[in-house]
């Protein structure tokens, strides 16, 4: 049976200042063709500032490091 991913939602980005990295997260519904059931899957990825900015811009969510950037960090 084929696996089908339909639509991502719940995108967010969090900054961990202690380790200086960003965690990206999003959800998507997973289902198997021929079945009406859907299962929520969560994906998390760790990245640097450049990747986090790209992710936030693409999904139109606030960038968590904006306050730190304005302070000159």
C-alpha positions in Angstrom: 0.0 0.0 0.0 1.2 3.5 -0.8 2.0 6.0 1.8 0.5 9.5 1.3 1.5 12.7 3.1 -1.1 15.4 2.9 -0.4 19.0 4.1 1.9 20.2 6.8 0.7 22.3 9.7 1.7 23.5 13.2 5.1 24.9 12.1 7.3 26.4 14.8 10.8 27.4 15.5 12.6 27.6 18.9 16.0 28.9 19.8 18.3 27.2 22.4 20.8 29.9 23.4 22.8 27.6 25.6 23.8 25.4 22.7 23.3 28.1 19.9 21.0 26.2 17.6 17.4 26.3 16.4 14.9 23.5 16.5 12.3 23.4 13.7 9.2 21.4 14.1 6.1 20.7 12.0 3.2 18.2 11.8 1.7 16.3 8.9 -1.1 13.8 8.5 0.0 10.3 7.5 -2.3 7.8 5.9 -2.2 4.6 4.0 -4.1 4.4 0.7 -7.3 2.5 1.0 -7.8 3.4 4.6 -9.8 6.3 6.1 -7.6 6.6 9.2 -5.0 9.4 9.5 -2.1 9.6 11.9 -0.4 12.7 13.1 3.3 12.7 12.7 5.7 15.3 14.1 9.0 16.1 12.6 11.8 18.0 14.4 15.1 19.2 12.9 18.0 21.1 14.4 19.6 23.8 12.3 21.7 27.0 12.4 20.5 30.6 12.2 20.5 30.7 8.4 18.3 27.6 8.1 15.9 28.9 10.8 15.5 32.2 9.0 14.7 30.4 5.7 12.1 28.1 7.5 10.4 31.0 9.3 10.2 33.1 6.1 8.8 30.2 4.1 6.1 29.3 6.6 5.4 32.9 7.7 6.1 32.4 11.4 8.0 34.7 13.7 11.8 34.3 14.0 12.7 33.6 17.6 16.1 35.2 17.5 14.8 38.6 16.4 15.1 40.2 19.8 18.7 38.9 20.2 19.6 40.2 16.8 18.3 43.7 17.7 20.4 43.7 20.8 23.6 43.2 18.7 24.2 39.5 19.4 
